[in-house]
């Protein structure tokens, strides 16, 4: 429900130490099992690409796919690495959009 979306953000902001909340919650009808399986395939394919690309430290990334939208979270070693990760995501069939919550290792916002 739309009210649940607002409540989730409110709860997230109440957690001690939270400095930023990304609200990508979508209120929609439930997808089918076929949609779910497509999302699983996309996430699995991207994880495989990250693991086999020696220029990427794959362990630093989390991948979730919902309705064809790939959500990336983690810490990139460099801008170049982040570009490789998002590039891999964009080349997978069925990906509608890539949303990155990845921060750079050198980002001052990561400190304190």
Backbone bond lengths (Angstrom), bond angles and torsions (degrees), N, CA, C in turn:
res aa  C-N    CA-C-N  psi(-1)  N-CA   C-N-CA  omega(-1)  CA-C   N-CA-C  phi
1 X - - - 1.453 - - 1.530 109.45 -
2 X 1.327 118.25 150.71 1.466 120.95 178.40 1.532 113.34 -55.29
3 X 1.332 117.32 -37.18 1.468 119.62 179.41 1.524 112.12 -64.72
4 X 1.339 116.87 -31.00 1.463 120.68 178.07 1.526 110.86 -64.95
5 X 1.310 116.78 -34.65 1.469 122.21 178.57 1.525 109.75 -61.43
6 X 1.320 116.09 -46.91 1.472 121.62 179.63 1.531 110.07 -64.83
7 X 1.308 116.51 -42.23 1.468 121.38 -179.56 1.525 111.24 -63.33
8 X 1.314 117.78 -40.11 1.469 121.45 179.04 1.527 110.96 -61.00
9 X 1.316 116.90 -42.21 1.470 120.87 179.24 1.533 109.78 -66.81
10 X 1.322 116.58 -42.01 1.467 120.57 179.84 1.530 110.16 -59.85
11 X 1.325 116.85 -44.63 1.463 121.01 179.71 1.526 110.77 -63.81
12 X 1.322 116.70 -42.93 1.471 120.42 -179.68 1.524 111.30 -59.91
13 X 1.319 117.82 -40.98 1.464 121.42 -179.61 1.526 112.24 -68.65
14 X 1.310 118.75 -21.11 1.461 121.86 -178.92 1.524 113.31 -81.96
15 X 1.308 117.93 -11.41 1.463 121.21 -179.82 1.526 108.92 -71.36
16 X 1.343 117.51 126.55 1.473 120.06 179.61 1.525 111.84 -56.40
17 X 1.310 116.40 134.90 1.460 121.81 177.36 1.512 115.06 90.44
18 X 1.318 118.25 -6.50 1.465 120.44 -179.91 1.523 108.84 -69.53
19 X 1.319 115.39 127.75 1.464 120.92 179.64 1.511 112.58 -111.36
20 X 1.336 116.66 -17.00 1.459 119.86 -178.44 1.525 108.85 -157.72
21 X 1.324 116.07 142.30 1.461 121.29 177.37 1.520 107.88 -127.96
22 X 1.314 116.09 126.01 1.458 121.86 175.82 1.514 107.21 -98.65
23 X 1.312 116.84 121.65 1.458 120.33 -178.30 1.521 109.22 -107.17
24 X 1.311 115.79 98.11 1.455 122.15 178.34 1.528 110.66 -114.15
25 X 1.314 116.23 19.89 1.461 120.33 -179.30 1.519 109.41 -71.03
26 X 1.331 116.46 130.14 1.458 121.66 176.53 1.518 108.90 -113.20
27 X 1.314 115.76 137.23 1.461 120.74 176.10 1.521 106.78 -100.18
28 X 1.343 115.89 114.32 1.461 121.29 -176.45 1.514 109.35 -147.01
29 X 1.314 113.73 170.39 1.453 118.76 171.47 1.524 108.18 -68.40
30 X 1.306 115.83 154.59 1.470 119.81 178.07 1.528 109.81 -62.38
31 X 1.315 115.38 139.94 1.457 119.94 176.29 1.519 109.99 -81.00
32 X 1.293 115.19 170.97 1.460 120.50 179.55 1.523 110.15 -86.89
33 X 1.310 116.12 171.09 1.456 121.53 175.75 1.524 110.17 -61.97
34 X 1.319 117.05 -31.60 1.467 121.19 178.37 1.526 109.67 -65.15
35 X 1.343 117.31 -43.01 1.468 120.92 177.69 1.528 110.38 -61.93
36 X 1.316 116.34 -43.11 1.463 121.08 178.87 1.523 110.64 -60.48
37 X 1.322 117.02 -45.41 1.461 120.62 -179.69 1.532 111.65 -65.34
38 X 1.320 117.49 -35.17 1.471 120.45 175.97 1.524 109.92 -62.77
39 X 1.335 116.52 -42.98 1.466 120.61 179.39 1.527 111.13 -64.33
40 X 1.330 117.10 -40.96 1.468 120.96 177.94 1.521 110.22 -62.38
41 X 1.338 116.75 -42.64 1.468 120.26 178.94 1.524 111.01 -61.47
42 X 1.337 117.06 -44.01 1.469 120.98 -179.77 1.526 109.98 -61.49
43 X 1.332 117.57 -49.24 1.472 120.89 -179.66 1.513 111.58 -60.84
44 X 1.319 117.06 -42.96 1.465 121.30 -179.27 1.521 110.90 -64.92
45 X 1.320 116.11 -43.82 1.467 119.94 179.60 1.525 111.00 -63.12
46 X 1.331 117.10 -41.62 1.465 119.76 179.69 1.522 110.81 -67.64
47 X 1.312 117.96 -42.65 1.475 119.91 178.28 1.530 110.47 -59.52
48 X 1.335 117.03 -40.49 1.455 120.86 177.88 1.532 110.79 -62.72
49 X 1.328 116.73 -44.58 1.469 119.96 179.46 1.525 110.84 -61.30
50 X 1.333 116.88 -40.80 1.467 120.11 179.94 1.524 110.77 -66.48
51 X 1.327 116.91 -40.85 1.458 120.86 -179.77 1.521 112.88 -65.98
52 X 1.317 117.41 -32.66 1.465 120.48 -175.96 1.526 113.51 -93.37
53 X 1.317 117.75 -4.46 1.471 121.15 177.52 1.527 107.83 -93.35
54 X 1.308 116.34 108.83 1.465 121.52 -176.57 1.534 113.55 -66.20
55 X 1.323 117.62 -13.58 1.470 120.80 179.12 1.529 111.69 -88.03
56 X 1.341 116.27 3.46 1.461 120.86 -178.06 1.521 109.72 -124.06
57 X 1.320 115.89 133.63 1.457 121.70 173.47 1.533 107.34 -88.62
58 X 1.335 116.02 84.74 1.460 122.69 -169.95 1.525 113.36 -59.22
59 X 1.310 117.41 -29.19 1.459 120.41 -177.47 1.532 111.97 -63.37
60 X 1.310 116.87 -18.89 1.470 121.62 -178.40 1.521 113.51 -83.16
61 X 1.334 118.07 1.38 1.464 120.49 -173.85 1.522 112.41 -122.82
62 X 1.321 113.81 144.95 1.455 122.91 172.87 1.516 106.55 -117.32
63 X 1.324 116.56 138.56 1.464 121.38 -177.68 1.522 109.30 -126.79
64 X 1.319 116.50 129.28 1.467 122.13 173.01 1.517 107.14 -134.02
65 X 1.311 116.82 140.71 1.464 121.28 177.68 1.520 108.52 -125.54
66 X 1.331 115.15 129.57 1.459 121.76 178.80 1.521 108.05 -134.02
67 X 1.330 115.65 118.39 1.469 121.44 179.61 1.528 112.48 52.98
68 X 1.319 116.46 40.20 1.460 121.72 177.62 1.515 114.90 81.71
69 X 1.332 117.37 -0.65 1.467 121.45 177.82 1.525 107.73 -97.71
70 X 1.334 116.02 121.49 1.460 121.91 -179.36 1.524 108.61 -92.02
71 X 1.331 115.36 125.08 1.459 121.60 176.27 1.516 107.98 -106.33
72 X 1.336 115.97 122.67 1.460 122.09 178.84 1.523 108.80 -108.26
73 X 1.331 116.44 132.92 1.446 121.81 175.99 1.513 107.98 -133.42
74 X 1.322 116.54 147.36 1.447 118.85 177.15 1.510 112.98 146.89
75 X 1.333 114.14 -162.38 1.462 121.68 -177.24 1.521 108.42 -127.05
76 X 1.322 115.71 119.80 1.467 121.27 179.08 1.519 109.54 -90.19
77 X 1.316 115.71 140.71 1.460 121.03 177.67 1.530 111.50 -71.66
78 X 1.349 116.24 -26.77 1.470 120.62 -178.56 1.526 109.19 -162.17
79 X 1.324 115.66 167.98 1.469 121.33 175.18 1.528 110.28 -60.27
80 X 1.331 115.81 -39.22 1.456 120.50 -178.95 1.529 111.07 -62.87
81 X 1.331 115.99 -42.50 1.455 119.10 179.07 1.531 110.26 -63.87
82 X 1.313 116.76 -43.36 1.461 120.43 178.90 1.520 111.31 -61.26
83 X 1.309 117.32 -40.19 1.468 121.13 177.30 1.529 111.22 -62.48
84 X 1.334 116.49 -39.16 1.472 119.89 178.45 1.524 110.34 -64.65
85 X 1.332 116.53 -42.78 1.464 121.14 -179.10 1.528 110.38 -62.75
86 X 1.324 117.21 -51.17 1.470 120.00 -178.81 1.525 110.65 -66.32
87 X 1.327 116.82 -33.85 1.461 120.28 176.85 1.519 111.83 -62.62
88 X 1.330 116.52 -44.03 1.464 120.21 176.68 1.525 110.26 -59.14
89 X 1.331 116.64 -44.38 1.471 120.55 -178.04 1.521 111.18 -61.32
90 X 1.309 116.64 -41.17 1.473 120.72 -176.28 1.527 112.99 -69.39
91 X 1.330 117.50 -20.63 1.472 119.53 -176.51 1.520 113.39 -88.27
92 X 1.314 117.61 -4.35 1.464 120.65 -177.55 1.525 110.06 -83.96
93 X 1.311 115.79 131.77 1.457 121.19 179.36 1.518 111.65 -60.90
94 X 1.321 116.67 136.25 1.457 121.61 178.59 1.513 114.18 95.16
95 X 1.336 117.46 -10.57 1.467 120.16 179.16 1.526 108.72 -74.75
96 X 1.317 115.54 122.78 1.463 121.63 179.33 1.524 111.45 -87.75
97 X 1.337 114.67 -36.02 1.463 119.64 -174.44 1.518 107.72 -163.57
98 X 1.339 116.44 153.85 1.459 122.11 176.21 1.523 107.64 -119.74
99 X 1.330 116.22 124.80 1.466 122.26 178.59 1.521 106.81 -114.44
100 X 1.329 116.29 120.70 1.458 120.70 -176.16 1.522 111.30 -109.32
101 X 1.331 114.24 124.79 1.463 121.61 171.38 1.517 108.74 -112.18
102 X 1.306 116.09 26.53 1.460 122.56 -178.68 1.526 108.65 -80.64
103 X 1.331 115.28 136.43 1.460 120.75 175.28 1.521 108.35 -110.92
104 X 1.301 115.44 152.91 1.461 119.98 176.81 1.522 109.96 -77.93
105 X 1.298 116.22 146.59 1.466 122.63 178.60 1.529 110.68 -55.30
106 X 1.318 116.40 -33.53 1.464 121.12 -176.66 1.531 113.42 -91.76
107 X 1.325 118.34 4.93 1.462 121.90 -178.43 1.529 110.10 -64.61
108 X 1.345 117.55 121.32 1.468 120.66 -179.82 1.531 113.24 -60.48
109 X 1.329 118.25 -23.45 1.453 121.48 -179.96 1.534 111.76 -65.99
110 X 1.337 117.68 -18.20 1.459 121.37 179.18 1.523 111.73 -73.16
111 X 1.320 116.58 -20.06 1.472 120.62 -178.25 1.526 110.27 -85.92
112 X 1.300 115.21 137.78 1.452 124.52 172.46 1.435 117.41 39.38
